[in-house]
Amino acid sequence: MEKSYKLLIVEDEPDLCEILQFNLESEGYTVDIANSAEEALTKNLAQYDLLLLDVMMGQMSGFKLAQLLKSKPETKHIPIIFLTARVTENDILTGFNTGADDYILKPFSIKVVAARIKAVLSRTRSGNAQTNEIVRFETMEIDLNAKQVNIAGKSIELTKTEFELLALFVQNPTKVFSRESILTQVWTEDVYVTDRTVDVHITRLRKKIEPYGKNIVTRSGYGYCFL
């Protein structure tokens, strides 16, 4: 898998969550868990590449959560797969009408779930490739093809190096990059720069992308990450 996709499982059965998480992480995915729709809404949902939603949960159902996510520009692009025991034709139609990309009935095979996830990600990735590849974090949009950044609809002017730094961080949330790693991935081999150069560029980048400059966090002794 060329990219480590990040998934969120929203399911109120802890045992099922553990089984799904273990098996999907074995497939190479990064997997987080929320045991209710309300808990899911406390997370930065824009960071996920795909959501697995149960339907019958607590006060807010999976259908309601999906409707909410599809109504917001920062999350409407995220593919959704329902994992549910709701088996009637009306339930299935409701799922797809809320914008779901797939609807899997319980009980299910883990292998089937993994295959359906792969298919949905492949399909949505292909769709993005035909237009613009956009990475989003809250109100910030990074167009990887056009090399443009917008925050709350306002264009942000970045240098080539600043853009590459931001794209590296936002595409790999929570991952800590050492200065050496950043130098290797952002600067070309024929350009001589020092660790201090990385610090200077990140300081400039933080100022330009306010209010998200604080999301580029320094991990003392290790490097930088985007939270």
Helices and strands as residue ranges (DSSP letters): E 6-10, H 14-26, E 30-34, H 37-40, G 45-47, E 50-53, H 62-70, E 80-84, H 89-97, E 102-105, H 110-130, E 134-137, E 140-143, E 148-151, E 154-156, H 160-170, H 179-186, H 195-208, G 213-215, E 216-219, E 223-226
